Amino acid sequence: MDGILLINKEKDYTSRDVVNIISKIFNTKKVGHTGTLDPIATGVLVICIGSSTKLVEYLTSTYKEYEAEIVFGIKTDTKDITGKILKDEDCLLKKEEIKNTLIKMTKKYYQEVPIYSAVKVNGKKLYQYARENKEVELPKRLVDIKMLELLDLKYENNKTIIKIKTLVSKGTYIRSLIEDIATNLDAVATMKNLKRTKQGNFDIKDCYTIEEVKNNKYKLITKEEALKDLYTVEVDEYLEKKIRNGCILDNIYNKDLILFKKDGKIIASYKSYLKEEGKIKPDKMF
């Protein structure tokens, strides 16, 4: 069993839960995912099976699209509605000021990682510090917010509730993005719902529920299809032998990452060799 499976994750499942379920269905331990979704979140979860688990690094680095529901006037410790409420206040915002803030936040910036996350600091996951009430300096990551669009706005119980669509780079936390949007509006906010609608070329309309997979109603995507946007070279038998022997090659392609194929099937990926300019070395063998 080998390929990519697109899952439409339901609420209250962790990404690890989904991996474990798929592992049992396909009777293999070689299963991985390409981007964590919190239990509160739904939508696209890209699952790699068999030798396709080697692709996780490449598939994780793509941009992701989300739809998020935000409640202004509530602040929680986890930055989503499942957390402990730290502040609850009236908050009525105008549509125009929200739109202007979304425009202002469409940029690259250094985003603080939320403490309720699995990012490690000094070998320890951040959420462990939170559970132990220990102080820790939160790391910051450069993120790229490619798009922010207001989809809906309403007022309930003296709160402003909006729905947004956003396209973001790898490593972006939507919970943190929401907090940063709120800060720019001189308000507090929390995430009520989150749905990942796209990851790279993978769209939610092409995803399967766990129930559908259990009932054998699914189709795997091949490695070749999953990586169709990466630079690819079809090799002859001479070059195939050198590649399978793990030889360092001249980078006549002037690319940082190259996929080599034989008879239409990926046999290896090569990356720039930092120790020797103009050379490429094996990254993953298939």
Salt bridges, closest charged atoms under 4 A:
ASP2 OD2 - LYS223 NZ 2.69
ASP38 OD2 - ARG175 NE 3.14
GLU57 OE2 - LYS271 NZ 2.54
GLU57 OE1 - LYS284 NZ 3.27
GLU67 OE1 - LYS163 NZ 3.53
GLU67 OE1 - LYS195 NZ 4.00
ASP88 OD1 - LYS159 NZ 2.80
GLU132 OE1 - LYS124 NZ 2.61
GLU132 OE1 - LYS134 NZ 3.29
ASP144 OD2 - LYS146 NZ 3.85
GLU156 OE2 - LYS154 NZ 3.68
GLU179 OE2 - LYS75 NZ 3.30
GLU179 OE1 - LYS79 NZ 2.75
ASP206 OD2 - LYS205 NZ 3.52
GLU225 OE2 - LYS228 NZ 3.21
GLU240 OE2 - ARG244 NE 3.02
ASP250 OD1 - LYS279 NZ 2.50
ASP263 OD1 - LYS262 NZ 3.51
